[in-house]
Amino acid sequence: MQATVNVSHTNLPGGVNGKMSRLSKPSGRITPILSAMVLMCMLVPMVRAQSNAQMPVTKPTSPAPQSDAKKAFEKMKTLAGSWQGTIMGISIDFTIRAASSGTAILHEGNTGGGRPPNHEITMFYVDGDRLLATHYCDAGNRARWEGKMSPDGKTIEFSFIDVAGSTRGGYLRGMVFTMIDANRHTIEATFIMPDGKPIQFRGEFQRTE
């Protein structure tokens, strides 16, 4: 008589259920690792918040105040255009415009019939904290001036610094611009004659363009 033995694959040590049973049981090493990871996740936001709280707050920097020379220079720019007037009975046309990408102002004077001043120019520019001008006189010299604006912003006076070139034909010692309104301004100047005698003259100019 034979004995019959029923063996189930699920009960074998190497069976599928045996493997699943071992996988479903938590290992004693996993729990500390999970705890450490959770702790790190909690600490990182706290460290970032504390670091941000300790960082100094940077305030936006305000632009540097404009110098007096720059203010006077910008005032001179408002004279850009064409002007017509009379000095000592001579009709003169002036053209004023910004040049060199706005870093200089060109002032050019012309008279009819080739009489002086004929294409006589003055260049105005800012050098550091000074408003300077170089006048290219048709007498063949170059006078330098420094400009100062009045407190009310209506007058800019250019005083003499030095002159280069021959002064045998005289030289222009200084110039004063007074803005009456947007379409009128006056020019006062002092010319030094070859004998050293100063001559002062004044002209009022009207905007034509």
MARBA-3410 file (N, C-alpha, C, O; in Angstrom, 1 decimal):
209
0.9,-1.2,0.0,0.0,0.0,0.0,0.9,1.2,0.0,1.8,1.4,0.9 ~ 0.7,2.2,-1.0,1.5,3.4,-1.1,0.9,4.5,-0.3,-0.3,4.7,-0.4 ~ 1.8,5.3,0.3,1.3,6.5,1.0,1.4,7.7,0.1,2.4,7.8,-0.6 ~ 0.4,8.5,0.0,0.3,9.7,-0.8,0.6,10.9,0.0,0.0,11.2,1.0 ~ 1.6,11.7,-0.5,2.0,12.9,0.2,1.8,14.1,-0.7,2.3,14.2,-1.8
0.9,15.0,-0.3,0.6,16.3,-1.0,1.6,17.4,-0.5,1.5,17.8,0.6 ~ 2.4,17.9,-1.4,3.3,19.0,-1.1,2.9,20.2,-1.8,2.8,20.2,-3.0 ~ 2.6,21.3,-1.1,2.1,22.6,-1.7,3.4,23.4,-1.9,4.2,23.6,-1.1 ~ 3.4,24.0,-3.1,4.5,24.9,-3.5,4.6,26.1,-2.6,5.6,26.7,-2.4 ~ 3.5,26.5,-2.0,3.4,27.7,-1.2,4.1,27.4,0.2,4.4,28.4,0.9
4.2,26.2,0.5,4.8,25.9,1.8,6.3,25.6,1.8,7.0,25.4,2.8 ~ 6.9,25.6,0.5,8.3,25.3,0.4,9.1,26.5,0.9,8.7,27.7,0.7 ~ 10.2,26.2,1.4,11.1,27.3,1.9,11.5,28.3,0.8,11.6,29.5,1.0 ~ 11.7,27.8,-0.4,12.1,28.6,-1.5,10.9,29.1,-2.3,11.1,29.6,-3.4 ~ 9.7,28.9,-1.9,8.5,29.3,-2.6,8.3,30.8,-2.7,9.0,31.6,-2.0
7.3,31.2,-3.5,7.0,32.6,-3.6,6.5,33.2,-2.3,6.9,34.3,-2.0 ~ 5.6,32.5,-1.6,5.1,33.0,-0.4,6.2,33.3,0.6,6.1,34.2,1.4 ~ 7.2,32.4,0.6,8.3,32.6,1.6,9.1,33.8,1.3,9.4,34.5,2.2 ~ 9.3,34.1,0.0,10.0,35.3,-0.3,9.2,36.6,0.0,9.7,37.5,0.6 ~ 7.9,36.6,-0.3,7.0,37.7,0.0,6.9,37.9,1.5,6.8,39.1,1.9
6.9,36.8,2.2,6.8,37.0,3.6,8.0,37.7,4.2,7.9,38.5,5.1 ~ 9.2,37.3,3.6,10.5,38.0,4.1,10.5,39.5,3.7,11.0,40.3,4.5 ~ 10.0,39.8,2.5,10.0,41.2,2.0,9.1,42.1,2.8,9.3,43.3,3.0 ~ 8.0,41.5,3.2,6.9,42.3,3.9,7.3,42.7,5.4,6.8,43.5,6.0 ~ 8.3,41.9,5.9,8.8,42.2,7.3,9.8,43.3,7.3,10.8,43.3,6.6
9.6,44.4,8.0,10.5,45.5,8.1,11.8,45.1,8.7,11.9,44.3,9.6 ~ 12.9,45.6,8.1,14.2,45.3,8.6,14.5,46.2,9.7,14.1,47.4,9.8 ~ 15.3,45.8,10.7,15.7,46.6,11.8,16.6,47.8,11.4,16.7,48.7,12.2 ~ 17.2,47.7,10.2,18.1,48.8,9.8,17.4,49.9,9.1,18.0,51.0,9.0 ~ 16.2,49.7,8.6,15.5,50.7,7.8,15.0,51.9,8.7,15.0,53.0,8.3
14.5,51.6,9.8,13.9,52.5,10.7,14.8,53.7,11.1,14.3,54.8,11.0 ~ 16.0,53.5,11.5,16.9,54.6,11.8,17.2,55.5,10.6,17.3,56.7,10.7 ~ 17.3,54.9,9.4,17.6,55.7,8.2,16.5,56.6,7.8,16.7,57.7,7.5 ~ 15.3,56.0,7.9,14.1,56.9,7.7,14.0,58.0,8.6,13.6,59.1,8.3 ~ 14.3,57.8,9.9,14.2,58.8,10.9,15.2,59.9,10.6,14.9,61.1,10.8
16.4,59.5,10.2,17.4,60.5,9.9,17.0,61.4,8.7,17.2,62.6,8.7 ~ 16.4,60.8,7.7,16.0,61.5,6.5,14.9,62.5,6.8,14.9,63.6,6.4 ~ 13.9,62.1,7.7,12.9,63.0,8.1,13.4,64.2,8.9,13.0,65.3,8.7 ~ 14.4,63.9,9.7,15.0,65.0,10.5,15.7,66.0,9.6,15.6,67.2,9.9 ~ 16.4,65.5,8.6,17.1,66.4,7.7,16.1,67.3,6.9,16.4,68.4,6.8
15.0,66.7,6.5,14.0,67.4,5.8,13.4,68.6,6.6,13.0,69.6,6.1 ~ 13.3,68.3,7.9,12.8,69.3,8.8,13.8,70.4,9.1,13.4,71.6,9.3 ~ 15.1,70.0,9.2,16.1,71.0,9.6,16.5,72.0,8.5,16.8,73.1,8.7 ~ 16.5,71.5,7.2,16.9,72.3,6.1,16.1,73.6,6.0,16.7,74.7,5.9 ~ 14.7,73.6,6.0,14.0,74.8,5.9,14.2,75.8,7.1,14.3,77.0,7.0
14.5,75.2,8.3,14.8,76.0,9.5,16.1,76.7,9.3,16.2,77.9,9.7 ~ 17.1,76.0,8.8,18.4,76.6,8.6,18.4,77.7,7.6,18.9,78.8,7.7 ~ 17.6,77.5,6.5,17.4,78.5,5.4,16.7,79.7,6.0,17.1,80.9,5.7 ~ 15.7,79.6,6.8,15.0,80.7,7.3,15.8,81.5,8.2,15.8,82.7,8.2 ~ 16.7,80.8,9.1,17.5,81.5,10.0,18.6,82.3,9.2,19.0,83.4,9.6
19.1,81.7,8.1,20.2,82.3,7.3,19.6,83.6,6.7,20.3,84.6,6.6 ~ 18.4,83.5,6.1,17.8,84.7,5.5,17.5,85.8,6.5,17.6,87.0,6.2 ~ 17.1,85.4,7.7,16.8,86.4,8.7,18.1,87.1,9.2,18.0,88.3,9.5 ~ 19.3,86.5,9.1,20.5,87.1,9.5,21.1,87.9,8.4,22.0,88.7,8.7 ~ 20.7,87.8,7.1,21.3,88.5,6.0,20.9,90.0,6.1,19.7,90.3,6.3
21.8,90.9,6.0,21.5,92.4,6.0,20.6,92.8,4.9,20.7,92.3,3.7 ~ 19.6,93.6,5.1,18.7,94.1,4.1,19.4,95.2,3.3,19.9,96.2,3.9 ~ 19.6,95.0,2.0,20.2,96.0,1.1,19.2,97.0,0.6,18.2,96.7,0.0 ~ 19.5,98.3,1.0,18.6,99.4,0.6,19.0,99.9,-0.8,20.2,100.0,-1.1 ~ 18.0,100.2,-1.7,18.3,100.7,-3.0,19.1,102.0,-2.9,18.7,102.9,-2.2
20.2,102.1,-3.7,21.0,103.3,-3.6,20.4,104.4,-4.5,19.9,104.1,-5.6 ~ 20.3,105.6,-4.0,19.8,106.7,-4.8,20.9,107.3,-5.6,22.0,107.3,-5.2 ~ 20.5,107.9,-6.8,21.5,108.4,-7.7,22.2,109.6,-7.1,21.7,110.4,-6.3 ~ 23.5,109.8,-7.4,24.3,110.9,-6.9,23.7,112.2,-7.3,23.3,112.3,-8.4 ~ 23.7,113.2,-6.4,23.2,114.5,-6.8,24.0,115.1,-7.9,25.2,115.0,-8.0
23.3,115.9,-8.8,23.9,116.5,-9.9,24.8,117.7,-9.5,24.4,118.5,-8.7 ~ 26.0,117.8,-10.0,26.9,118.8,-9.6,26.4,120.2,-10.2,25.6,120.2,-11.1 ~ 26.9,121.3,-9.6,26.6,122.6,-10.1,27.0,122.8,-11.6,26.3,123.4,-12.3 ~ 28.2,122.2,-11.9,28.7,122.3,-13.3,27.8,121.6,-14.2,27.5,122.1,-15.3 ~ 27.3,120.4,-13.8,26.4,119.7,-14.7,25.1,120.4,-14.9,24.5,120.4,-15.9
24.6,121.0,-13.8,23.3,121.7,-13.8,23.4,122.9,-14.8,22.5,123.2,-15.6 ~ 24.6,123.6,-14.7,24.8,124.8,-15.6,24.9,124.3,-17.1,24.4,124.9,-18.0 ~ 25.6,123.2,-17.3,25.7,122.6,-18.6,24.4,122.2,-19.2,24.1,122.5,-20.4 ~ 23.5,121.6,-18.4,22.2,121.2,-18.9,21.3,122.5,-19.2,20.5,122.5,-20.1 ~ 21.6,123.5,-18.4,20.9,124.8,-18.7,21.3,125.4,-20.0,20.5,125.9,-20.8
22.6,125.3,-20.3,23.1,125.7,-21.6,22.5,125.0,-22.8,22.3,125.5,-23.8 ~ 22.2,123.7,-22.5,21.6,122.9,-23.6,20.2,123.4,-24.0,19.8,123.2,-25.2 ~ 19.5,124.1,-23.1,18.2,124.6,-23.5,18.3,125.7,-24.5,17.3,126.1,-25.1 ~ 19.5,126.2,-24.8,19.7,127.3,-25.8,19.8,126.7,-27.2,20.0,127.5,-28.1 ~ 19.8,125.4,-27.3,20.0,124.8,-28.6,19.0,125.3,-29.6,17.8,125.4,-29.4
19.5,125.7,-30.8,18.7,126.3,-31.8,19.4,127.4,-32.6,20.6,127.5,-32.5 ~ 18.7,128.2,-33.4,19.2,129.3,-34.1,18.7,130.6,-33.6,17.6,130.7,-33.2 ~ 19.6,131.6,-33.5,19.3,132.9,-32.9,19.8,134.0,-33.8,20.8,133.9,-34.5 ~ 19.1,135.1,-33.6,19.5,136.3,-34.4,19.5,137.5,-33.5,18.5,137.7,-32.7 ~ 20.5,138.4,-33.6,20.5,139.6,-32.8,21.6,140.6,-33.3,22.1,140.4,-34.4
21.8,141.6,-32.6,22.7,142.7,-33.0,23.7,143.1,-31.8,23.2,143.3,-30.7 ~ 25.0,143.2,-32.2,26.0,143.6,-31.2,26.7,144.8,-31.8,27.3,144.6,-32.9 ~ 26.7,145.9,-31.2,27.5,147.1,-31.6,27.1,147.4,-33.1,27.9,147.8,-33.9 ~ 25.8,147.3,-33.4,25.3,147.6,-34.7,25.5,146.6,-35.7,25.1,146.8,-36.9 ~ 26.1,145.5,-35.4,26.4,144.4,-36.3,25.4,143.3,-36.1,25.3,142.8,-35.0
24.7,142.9,-37.2,23.8,141.7,-37.1,24.6,140.4,-37.1,25.4,140.2,-37.9 ~ 24.2,139.6,-36.1,25.0,138.4,-35.9,23.9,137.2,-35.7,22.9,137.4,-35.1 ~ 24.2,136.1,-36.4,23.4,134.9,-36.2,24.2,133.9,-35.4,25.4,133.6,-35.7 ~ 23.6,133.3,-34.4,24.2,132.3,-33.6,23.5,130.9,-33.8,22.3,130.9,-33.9 ~ 24.3,129.9,-33.9,23.8,128.5,-33.9,24.3,127.8,-32.7,25.6,127.8,-32.5
23.5,127.2,-31.9,23.9,126.5,-30.7,23.3,125.0,-30.8,22.2,124.8,-31.0 ~ 24.2,124.0,-30.6,23.7,122.6,-30.6,24.7,121.8,-29.8,25.8,122.1,-29.6 ~ 24.1,120.7,-29.3,24.9,119.7,-28.6,25.7,118.9,-29.6,25.3,118.7,-30.7 ~ 26.9,118.5,-29.1,27.9,117.8,-30.0,28.5,116.7,-29.2,28.4,116.6,-27.9 ~ 29.3,115.8,-29.9,30.0,114.7,-29.2,29.1,113.9,-28.3,29.4,113.7,-27.1
28.0,113.4,-28.8,27.0,112.6,-28.1,26.5,113.3,-26.8,26.3,112.7,-25.8 ~ 26.4,114.6,-26.9,25.8,115.4,-25.8,26.8,115.8,-24.8,26.4,116.4,-23.7 ~ 28.1,115.5,-24.9,29.1,115.8,-23.9,29.7,117.2,-24.1,30.5,117.7,-23.3 ~ 29.4,117.9,-25.2,29.8,119.2,-25.5,28.7,120.0,-26.1,27.8,119.5,-26.7 ~ 28.9,121.4,-26.1,27.9,122.3,-26.7,28.7,123.2,-27.7,29.7,123.8,-27.3
28.3,123.2,-28.9,28.9,124.1,-29.9,28.1,125.3,-30.1,26.9,125.3,-30.3 ~ 28.8,126.5,-30.0,28.2,127.8,-30.1,29.0,128.5,-31.3,30.2,128.8,-31.1 ~ 28.3,128.8,-32.4,28.9,129.4,-33.6,28.3,130.7,-34.0,27.0,130.8,-34.0 ~ 29.1,131.7,-34.2,28.6,133.0,-34.6,29.0,133.3,-36.0,30.1,133.0,-36.5 ~ 28.1,133.9,-36.8,28.3,134.3,-38.1,27.7,135.7,-38.4,26.7,136.1,-37.8
28.4,136.5,-39.3,27.9,137.7,-39.8,27.9,137.7,-41.3,28.5,136.9,-41.9 ~ 27.1,138.6,-41.9,27.0,138.7,-43.3,28.2,139.4,-43.9,28.9,140.3,-43.2 ~ 28.6,139.1,-45.1,29.6,139.8,-45.8,31.0,139.4,-45.4,32.0,140.1,-45.7 ~ 31.2,138.4,-44.6,32.5,137.9,-44.2,33.1,138.7,-43.1,34.3,138.6,-42.9 ~ 32.3,139.6,-42.5,32.9,140.4,-41.4,33.0,139.6,-40.2,32.2,138.6,-40.0
34.0,139.9,-39.3,34.1,139.1,-38.0,32.9,139.5,-37.1,32.5,140.6,-37.1 ~ 32.5,138.5,-36.3,33.0,137.1,-36.3,32.4,136.3,-37.4,31.3,136.4,-37.8 ~ 33.3,135.5,-38.0,33.0,134.7,-39.2,33.3,133.2,-38.8,34.4,132.8,-38.8 ~ 32.2,132.5,-38.6,32.3,131.1,-38.1,33.1,131.0,-36.9,33.9,130.0,-36.7 ~ 33.0,131.9,-36.0,33.8,131.9,-34.7,33.0,131.0,-33.8,31.8,131.1,-33.6
33.7,130.1,-33.1,33.1,129.0,-32.3,33.6,129.1,-30.9,34.7,129.5,-30.6 ~ 32.7,128.6,-30.0,33.0,128.4,-28.6,32.5,127.0,-28.2,31.4,126.6,-28.6 ~ 33.3,126.2,-27.6,32.9,124.9,-27.1,32.8,124.9,-25.6,33.7,125.3,-24.9 ~ 31.6,124.4,-25.1,31.3,124.3,-23.7,31.3,122.8,-23.3,30.8,122.0,-24.1 ~ 31.9,122.5,-22.2,32.0,121.1,-21.7,32.2,121.1,-20.2,32.6,122.0,-19.6
31.9,119.9,-19.6,32.1,119.7,-18.2,33.4,118.9,-18.0,33.6,117.9,-18.7 ~ 34.3,119.4,-17.1,35.5,118.7,-16.8,35.5,118.5,-15.3,35.8,119.4,-14.5 ~ 35.2,117.3,-14.8,35.1,117.0,-13.4,34.0,117.8,-12.8,32.8,117.6,-13.2 ~ 34.2,118.7,-11.8,33.2,119.5,-11.2,33.2,120.9,-11.7,32.8,121.8,-11.1 ~ 33.8,121.1,-12.9,33.9,122.5,-13.5,33.2,122.5,-14.9,33.3,121.6,-15.7
32.5,123.6,-15.1,32.0,123.9,-16.5,33.0,124.8,-17.2,33.2,126.0,-16.7 ~ 33.6,124.3,-18.2,34.6,125.1,-18.9,34.2,125.4,-20.4,33.3,124.8,-20.9 ~ 34.9,126.4,-20.9,34.6,126.8,-22.3,35.9,127.1,-23.0,36.8,127.7,-22.3 ~ 36.1,126.8,-24.2,37.2,127.2,-25.0,36.7,128.0,-26.2,35.9,127.5,-27.0 ~ 37.1,129.3,-26.3,36.6,130.2,-27.4,37.7,130.3,-28.5,38.8,130.7,-28.2
37.4,129.9,-29.7,38.3,129.9,-30.8,38.1,131.2,-31.5,37.2,131.3,-32.4 ~ 38.8,132.2,-31.2,38.6,133.6,-31.7,39.2,133.7,-33.1,40.2,133.1,-33.4 ~ 38.5,134.5,-33.9,39.0,134.7,-35.3,40.3,135.6,-35.3,40.8,135.9,-36.4 ~ 40.7,136.1,-34.1,41.9,136.8,-34.0,43.1,135.8,-33.9,44.3,136.2,-33.9 ~ 42.8,134.5,-33.9,43.9,133.5,-33.9,44.3,133.0,-32.6,45.4,132.4,-32.5
43.5,133.1,-31.5,43.9,132.6,-30.2,42.7,131.8,-29.6,41.6,131.8,-30.2 ~ 43.0,131.2,-28.5,42.0,130.3,-27.8,42.0,130.7,-26.4,42.9,130.4,-25.6 ~ 40.9,131.3,-26.0,40.7,131.7,-24.6,39.9,130.6,-23.8,39.0,130.1,-24.4 ~ 40.3,130.3,-22.6,39.6,129.4,-21.8,38.8,130.1,-20.6,39.4,131.0,-20.0 ~ 37.6,129.7,-20.4,36.8,130.3,-19.3,36.2,129.2,-18.4,36.1,128.0,-18.8
35.8,129.6,-17.2,35.1,128.8,-16.3,33.7,129.4,-16.0,33.6,130.6,-15.7 ~ 32.7,128.6,-16.2,31.3,129.1,-16.0,30.7,128.8,-14.6,30.9,127.8,-14.0 ~ 30.0,129.8,-14.1,29.2,129.6,-12.9,27.8,130.1,-13.1,27.6,131.2,-13.7 ~ 26.8,129.3,-12.6,25.4,129.7,-12.7,24.9,130.4,-11.5,25.3,130.1,-10.4 ~ 24.1,131.4,-11.7,23.5,132.2,-10.6,22.5,131.3,-9.9,22.0,130.3,-10.4
22.2,131.6,-8.6,21.3,130.8,-7.8,19.9,130.7,-8.4,19.3,129.7,-8.2 ~ 19.5,131.7,-9.2,18.1,131.6,-9.8,18.2,130.8,-11.1,17.1,130.6,-11.7 ~ 19.3,130.4,-11.5,19.4,129.6,-12.7,19.2,130.3,-14.0,19.1,129.7,-15.1 ~ 19.2,131.6,-14.0,19.0,132.4,-15.2,20.2,133.0,-15.9,20.2,133.3,-17.1 ~ 21.3,133.0,-15.1,22.5,133.6,-15.7,23.7,132.7,-15.5,23.9,132.1,-14.4
24.5,132.5,-16.5,25.8,131.8,-16.5,26.9,132.7,-16.9,26.9,133.1,-18.0 ~ 27.8,132.9,-16.0,28.9,133.8,-16.2,30.2,133.1,-16.4,30.6,132.2,-15.6 ~ 30.9,133.3,-17.5,32.1,132.6,-17.9,33.3,133.6,-17.6,33.4,134.7,-18.3 ~ 34.1,133.3,-16.7,35.3,134.2,-16.3,36.6,133.6,-16.9,36.7,132.4,-17.2 ~ 37.5,134.5,-17.1,38.8,134.2,-17.8,39.7,133.2,-17.0,39.9,133.4,-15.8
40.2,132.2,-17.7,41.3,131.4,-17.0,42.6,131.7,-17.7,43.6,132.1,-17.0 ~ 42.7,131.5,-19.0,44.0,131.8,-19.7,43.7,131.9,-21.2,42.6,131.6,-21.6 ~ 44.8,132.2,-21.9,44.6,132.3,-23.4,45.9,131.7,-24.0,47.0,131.9,-23.5 ~ 45.7,131.0,-25.1,46.8,130.4,-25.9,46.8,131.0,-27.3,45.8,131.3,-27.8 ~ 48.0,131.2,-27.8,48.1,131.8,-29.1,48.4,133.3,-29.0,48.5,133.9,-27.9
48.6,133.9,-30.1,48.9,135.3,-30.2,47.7,136.2,-29.8,46.6,135.9,-30.2 ~ 48.0,137.2,-29.0,47.0,138.2,-28.6,47.2,139.5,-29.2,46.6,140.5,-28.8 ~ 48.0,139.6,-30.3,48.2,140.9,-30.9,47.0,141.4,-31.6,46.9,142.7,-31.8 ~ 46.0,140.6,-31.9,44.8,141.0,-32.5,43.7,141.2,-31.4,42.5,141.5,-31.8 ~ 44.1,141.1,-30.2,43.1,141.1,-29.1,42.5,139.7,-28.8,42.8,138.8,-29.5
41.8,139.7,-27.7,41.1,138.4,-27.3,39.9,138.6,-26.5,39.7,139.7,-25.9 ~ 39.0,137.6,-26.5,37.8,137.7,-25.7,38.0,137.2,-24.3,38.4,136.0,-24.1 ~ 37.8,138.1,-23.3,38.1,137.7,-22.0,37.0,137.0,-21.2,37.3,136.3,-20.3 ~ 35.8,137.1,-21.6,34.7,136.4,-20.9,33.4,136.7,-21.5,33.3,137.5,-22.5 ~ 32.4,136.0,-21.1,31.0,136.1,-21.7,30.0,135.7,-20.6,30.2,134.9,-19.7
28.9,136.4,-20.7,27.8,136.2,-19.7,26.5,135.9,-20.5,26.1,136.7,-21.3 ~ 25.9,134.8,-20.2,24.6,134.4,-20.8,23.5,134.7,-19.8,23.6,134.2,-18.7 ~ 22.4,135.4,-20.2,21.3,135.6,-19.3,20.0,135.1,-20.1,19.7,135.7,-21.2 ~ 19.3,134.1,-19.6,18.1,133.6,-20.2,16.9,134.4,-19.8,16.5,134.4,-18.6 ~ 16.3,135.1,-20.7,15.1,135.9,-20.4,13.9,135.0,-20.4,13.1,135.0,-19.4
13.7,134.2,-21.4,12.7,133.2,-21.5,13.1,132.2,-22.5,14.3,132.2,-22.9 ~ 12.2,131.3,-22.9,12.6,130.2,-23.8,13.1,130.7,-25.2,13.8,130.0,-25.9 ~ 12.7,131.9,-25.6,12.9,132.4,-26.9,13.8,133.6,-27.0,14.1,134.2,-28.0 ~ 14.3,134.1,-25.8,15.2,135.3,-25.7,16.3,135.1,-24.7,16.1,134.6,-23.6 ~ 17.5,135.5,-25.1,18.6,135.6,-24.1,19.5,136.7,-24.5,19.5,137.1,-25.7
20.3,137.1,-23.6,21.3,138.2,-23.9,22.7,137.6,-23.7,22.9,136.7,-23.0 ~ 23.6,138.3,-24.4,25.1,138.0,-24.2,25.8,139.3,-23.9,25.7,140.3,-24.6 ~ 26.6,139.2,-22.9,27.5,140.3,-22.5,28.9,139.8,-22.6,29.2,138.7,-22.1 ~ 29.8,140.5,-23.2,31.2,140.1,-23.3,32.2,141.2,-23.1,31.8,142.4,-23.3 ~ 33.4,140.8,-22.8,34.5,141.8,-22.7,35.6,141.4,-23.7,36.2,140.3,-23.6
35.9,142.3,-24.5,37.0,142.1,-25.5,38.2,142.9,-25.1,38.0,144.1,-24.9 ~ 39.4,142.3,-25.1,40.6,143.1,-24.8,41.3,143.5,-26.1,41.7,142.6,-26.9 ~ 41.4,144.8,-26.3,42.0,145.3,-27.5,43.5,145.0,-27.5,44.1,144.7,-26.4 ~ 44.2,145.1,-28.7,45.6,144.9,-28.7,46.4,145.8,-27.8,47.5,145.4,-27.3 ~ 45.9,146.9,-27.5,46.6,147.8,-26.6,46.3,147.6,-25.1,46.7,148.3,-24.2
45.5,146.5,-24.9,45.1,146.2,-23.5,43.8,146.8,-23.0,43.4,146.5,-21.9 ~ 43.2,147.7,-23.8,42.0,148.3,-23.3,40.8,147.4,-23.5,40.6,146.8,-24.5 ~ 40.0,147.3,-22.4,38.8,146.4,-22.5,37.6,147.1,-23.1,37.4,148.3,-22.8 ~ 36.9,146.4,-23.9,35.7,146.9,-24.5,34.5,146.0,-24.2,34.6,144.8,-24.4 ~ 33.5,146.5,-23.6,32.3,145.7,-23.2,31.2,145.9,-24.2,31.0,147.0,-24.7
30.5,144.8,-24.6,29.4,144.9,-25.5,28.3,143.9,-25.1,28.6,143.0,-24.3 ~ 27.1,144.2,-25.5,25.9,143.5,-25.1,25.0,143.3,-26.3,24.9,144.2,-27.2 ~ 24.3,142.2,-26.4,23.4,141.9,-27.5,22.2,141.0,-27.0,22.4,140.1,-26.2 ~ 21.0,141.3,-27.5,19.9,140.5,-27.2,19.5,139.7,-28.4,19.5,140.2,-29.5 ~ 19.3,138.4,-28.2,19.0,137.5,-29.3,17.7,136.8,-29.2,17.2,136.4,-28.1
17.1,136.7,-30.4,15.7,136.1,-30.5,15.8,134.7,-31.2,16.6,134.6,-32.2 ~ 15.1,133.8,-30.7,15.1,132.4,-31.3,14.4,132.5,-32.7,13.3,133.0,-32.8 ~ 15.1,132.0,-33.7,14.5,131.9,-35.0,14.2,130.4,-35.4,13.4,130.2,-36.4 ~ 14.7,129.5,-34.6,14.4,128.1,-34.9,14.6,127.3,-33.6,14.4,126.0,-33.6
END
